[in-house]
């Protein structure tokens, strides 16, 4: 709650200035009682020029009540009650749109209720963006993984996405490739409204990538990079949430290309699963099989070392032992995402069902 951690508190006097805020933080929240207090506590450490608007998207838990307690203590926190979802809108896009209308900041930060922001880093990011002349900054947060299935899936998915959306190509004005992570998008207010805001992408499931694409096509300066030391998140605390979340996103992240999804699954099987299977089975196939099995185990060891080193740089080295299980789960997620979109079964997210056009 708002008063439980005095080290994360700030006095109301710090937020009493009538001056316009430098940045308005928009947090869409639907049934986020597990996350919202810690997220707000971290956002309150971003300085007195920060306005925080939480868009309560018809939550059925205590999300609104928790935010209201913060509002009573901190004048710069505001609860926005989102109207019922209109036809043609997705929930998150509508919630953000409703909150933006009440914002006043020169910059807008779109972030999620499950994010944690390091003290003072948001003002630093704004100063840096203004110094180098950026219109749009997006960060890929550090991923906090705790359960075995989080350790298996999350780091491996992000390794795949790094190949699909390399930072250097996204940040190259000459490249058409655009990407963003909706957990941290910092954009100039004027640029956001010039793009039409979330109303322009009202039915987009990957609204962050679509807005980034529009911004890049319009000639604005974008930057996308890692968020280590600035923002972190634990995306999913339940397996069903993770399953629904990546099912919703993977087909779209692979550009609706069934061939690309199939190739990714084949690569995962050949690189991570088949060598282990060969090492287990082939020793029983005679001397030649034993030698192939030995070579397979050598390859597995090499891949494991490479993977562990990569994850250590991201702060998730303890997730490396789950590489093979992760490859199997990611293959299943790729297949499920492809099937949900191509079959017209639709996508379920946050208790809502959306049509999924192939």
Buried (B, 14 or more C-beta within 10 A) or exposed (E): EBEEEEEBBBEEEEBEEEEEBBBBBBBBBBBBBBBBBBBBBBBBBBBBBBBBBBBBBBBEBBBBEBBBBBBEBBBBBBBBEBEEBEEEBBBBBBBBBBBBEEBEBBBBBBBBBBBBBBEEBBBEBBEEBEEEEBBBBBBBBBBBBEBBBBBBBBBBBBBBBEEBBBBEBBBEEEEEBBBBBBBBBBBBBEBBEBBEBBBBBBBBBBBBBBBBBBBBEEEBBBBBBBBBEBBBBBBBEEBEEBBBBBBBBBBBBBEBEBEBBBEBBEBBBEBBBBBBEBBEEBBEEEEEBEEBBEBBBEBBEEBBEEBBEBBEEBBBBEBBBBBBBBBBBBBBBBBBBBEBBBEEEEBBBBEBEBEBEE
